[in-house]
Amino acid sequence: MNILYIGAGFVGSSSAAVSADSGHQVLVYDVDEQKIEKLGSKNREMIESCLFEEGLSELLIRHKNRIEFTTDYEKVEGFLHTCDAVFMCLPTPEIGETGESDLRYYLKAAETLAEALQKRNNGAQETYVVIVNKSTVPIDMVDTTGEIMKRFHVTNYGIVSNPEFLVEGKAISGSLKPDRVVIGAWSERDFAVMRNVYRRFYDAPSVEYIEVNPKEAAAGKLLANFYLFNKLAVCFDVIGRTCESFDGLHFEHIRKILTSDPRIGSWGLYDSLYAGGSCFIKDARSLSHQLQTVGENAGLVHETHLANKRQLEHFLGRAVKDARIEWGGKRVALLGTSFKRDTNDIRNSPSIDIVHILEEQGVGGIRIYDPAGMDNFKIVFPESSHIQYAAHEFEAVKNADVILIATDWPQFRGLADMIMAEAHNRPLIMDGRRILQHRYNDLQKAGYDIIAVGSPFLKSASVFHS
Ligand SMILES: NC(=O)c1ccc[n+]([C@@H]2O[C@H](COP(=O)([O-])OP(=O)(O)OC[C@H]3O[C@@H](n4cnc5c(N)ncnc54)[C@H](O)[C@@H]3O)[C@@H](O)[C@H]2O)c1
């Protein structure tokens, strides 16, 4: 099949790479010239400097004859003469803090597409084309897409909703072996096109191939993300907080009791300072906005969002409340800028808010390290007299007054020995991921105070016994 992708972000690129791997001929269009140059470079380092996703560069290089990246819309117009499906992979961020989705990127791309579709086959529009909404969009988006196509007199087309469930950091492995493929369509003809797109997954015993209508598909995506976000919020705001508030409760022991019940399950039962990323927050906000727009109560959805926000404020606040430090003048080592491990994506990363809050508090300086996300972070926070970037975590923690761990990179699990060797002035350790929980006792014995999500204040043993 001939498949066009509009938008070469995490979703567009990963999905396009998997389409090429499935044997389709793929064209990827984006307005971002730098991104297109890097992704189309056939060079691993260049690709990874743009999108750090395990397995993505291998697929793009292996299938270089089946996948092309372009910023040239004339090429897109040429491709549309024989194109079977167009995947819309545009950003749909939140407008300010209203919850409403900002559909500007989508609408602009859809209108440009409609204009080009109307001209295909010299205006005869003989080729049947399916427009696939892969972006996470409002529930009734299928109607909006249809109105645009009608407005531009496009004929011979279908509109499908095919929400993306990829997990950043595992986008490629997850897309090659998905749990489910969800297709929302109104007609058998469109279902048939999509079965050809996803031939390798249709009928595969390990994949749940779900065919519903387009509104159900769009709603299913929003509700699935809300459910997962709510699970994280419950872990932070109820389970973690309970463990922080009563001496003698070990988060990992409580976790074991809960996760041994298959009805509860294990996903999301890790305490953390914040659930960031580009999806959970904005999708929950979008759901609550849509419910309120139709006059319904969105209290629980809204409270989930607030619980997440509260978690970060609470965690940082414990430095003053528990350890009684004043942030003014302090040198802070900030470990982790990506919103989670295995990605260079910093969207809604807790570290962004942390830097803003610490700057407001007048910290003396912040030295930052992340194995993948620093280039993106530097765009938001360029190097300056008080913001510096370290070459590795050892350099970051040297001479720090506070060590703050914000991302769960596996390499940070080995930090305890290095802290004990390098950070002799006994900095306060703030573990926002419980990544050092296996060494809290050793660190306390060595004279370090620890604030960890999911634990009461862990005072250094020397101070404790004095
Ligand atoms: N990132 C995820 O983990 C994830 C998972 C599931 C769903 N989604 C959803 O998928 C959608 C895309 O997310 P993403 O993370 O890939 O976003 P992204 O910001 O990484 O990528 C979007 C791309 O669209 C491009 N773009 C903007 N306007 C354009 C236009 N007019 N024409 C062509 N390209 C244009 C941008 O330059 C950018 O490269 C969003 O709706 C998101 O909610 C994301």
The ligand as an SDF file (V2000), in Angstrom:
LIG
                    3D

 44 48  0  0  0  0  0  0  0  0999 V2000
    3.9960   10.8770   22.1770 N   0  0  0  0  0  0  0  0  0  0  0  0
    3.2260    9.8940   22.6280 C   0  0  0  0  0  0  0  0  0  0  0  0
    3.6260    9.1040   23.4710 O   0  0  0  0  0  0  0  0  0  0  0  0
    1.8200    9.7240   22.0940 C   0  0  0  0  0  0  0  0  0  0  0  0
    1.1570    8.5000   22.3280 C   0  0  0  0  0  0  0  0  0  0  0  0
   -0.1360    8.3390   21.8420 C   0  0  0  0  0  0  0  0  0  0  0  0
   -0.7510    9.3840   21.1820 C   0  0  0  0  0  0  0  0  0  0  0  0
   -0.1050   10.5600   20.9800 N   0  0  0  0  0  0  0  0  0  0  0  0
   -0.8120   11.6240   20.2440 C   0  0  0  0  0  0  0  0  0  0  0  0
   -0.3130   11.6770   18.9220 O   0  0  0  0  0  0  0  0  0  0  0  0
   -0.2820   13.0280   18.4460 C   0  0  0  0  0  0  0  0  0  0  0  0
    1.1280   13.3900   18.0210 C   0  0  0  0  0  0  0  0  0  0  0  0
    1.9690   13.2680   19.1490 O   0  0  0  0  0  0  0  0  0  0  0  0
    3.5600   13.3250   19.0250 P   0  0  0  0  0  0  0  0  0  0  0  0
    4.0830   13.0110   20.3830 O   0  0  0  0  0  0  0  0  0  0  0  0
    4.0010   12.5240   17.8690 O   0  0  0  0  0  0  0  0  0  0  0  0
    3.7410   14.8820   18.7170 O   0  0  0  0  0  0  0  0  0  0  0  0
    5.0590   15.6280   18.2260 P   0  0  0  0  0  0  0  0  0  0  0  0
    4.9330   17.0210   18.6850 O   0  0  0  0  0  0  0  0  0  0  0  0
    6.2600   14.8190   18.6250 O   0  0  0  0  0  0  0  0  0  0  0  0
    4.9540   15.5860   16.6430 O   0  0  0  0  0  0  0  0  0  0  0  0
    4.0340   16.3010   15.8880 C   0  0  0  0  0  0  0  0  0  0  0  0
    4.6970   16.7380   14.5840 C   0  0  0  0  0  0  0  0  0  0  0  0
    3.7210   17.4170   13.7720 O   0  0  0  0  0  0  0  0  0  0  0  0
    4.4080   18.4130   13.0250 C   0  0  0  0  0  0  0  0  0  0  0  0
    3.4760   19.3890   12.4710 N   0  0  0  0  0  0  0  0  0  0  0  0
    2.8700   20.4410   13.0770 C   0  0  0  0  0  0  0  0  0  0  0  0
    2.0800   21.0820   12.1940 N   0  0  0  0  0  0  0  0  0  0  0  0
    2.1800   20.4160   11.0140 C   0  0  0  0  0  0  0  0  0  0  0  0
    1.5930   20.5850    9.7230 C   0  0  0  0  0  0  0  0  0  0  0  0
    0.7330   21.5710    9.4800 N   0  0  0  0  0  0  0  0  0  0  0  0
    1.9280   19.7070    8.7440 N   0  0  0  0  0  0  0  0  0  0  0  0
    2.8070   18.7120    8.9950 C   0  0  0  0  0  0  0  0  0  0  0  0
    3.3860   18.4910   10.1740 N   0  0  0  0  0  0  0  0  0  0  0  0
    3.0720   19.3420   11.1900 C   0  0  0  0  0  0  0  0  0  0  0  0
    5.3850   18.9920   14.0360 C   0  0  0  0  0  0  0  0  0  0  0  0
    6.4460   19.6730   13.3870 O   0  0  0  0  0  0  0  0  0  0  0  0
    5.8500   17.7180   14.7710 C   0  0  0  0  0  0  0  0  0  0  0  0
    7.0240   17.1760   14.1860 O   0  0  0  0  0  0  0  0  0  0  0  0
   -0.8290   13.8790   19.5720 C   0  0  0  0  0  0  0  0  0  0  0  0
   -2.2150   14.0370   19.3820 O   0  0  0  0  0  0  0  0  0  0  0  0
   -0.5900   13.0180   20.7990 C   0  0  0  0  0  0  0  0  0  0  0  0
   -1.4950   13.2870   21.8300 O   0  0  0  0  0  0  0  0  0  0  0  0
    1.1790   10.7480   21.4120 C   0  0  0  0  0  0  0  0  0  0  0  0
  1  2  1  0
  2  3  2  0
  2  4  1  0
  4  5  1  0
  4 44  2  0
  5  6  2  0
  6  7  1  0
  7  8  2  0
  8  9  1  0
  8 44  1  0
  9 10  1  0
  9 42  1  0
 10 11  1  0
 11 12  1  0
 11 40  1  0
 12 13  1  0
 13 14  1  0
 14 15  2  0
 14 16  1  0
 14 17  1  0
 17 18  1  0
 18 19  2  0
 18 20  1  0
 18 21  1  0
 21 22  1  0
 22 23  1  0
 23 24  1  0
 23 38  1  0
 24 25  1  0
 25 26  1  0
 25 36  1  0
 26 27  1  0
 26 35  1  0
 27 28  2  0
 28 29  1  0
 29 30  1  0
 29 35  2  0
 30 31  1  0
 30 32  2  0
 32 33  1  0
 33 34  2  0
 34 35  1  0
 36 37  1  0
 36 38  1  0
 38 39  1  0
 40 41  1  0
 40 42  1  0
 42 43  1  0
M  CHG  2   8   1  16  -1
M  END
$$$$
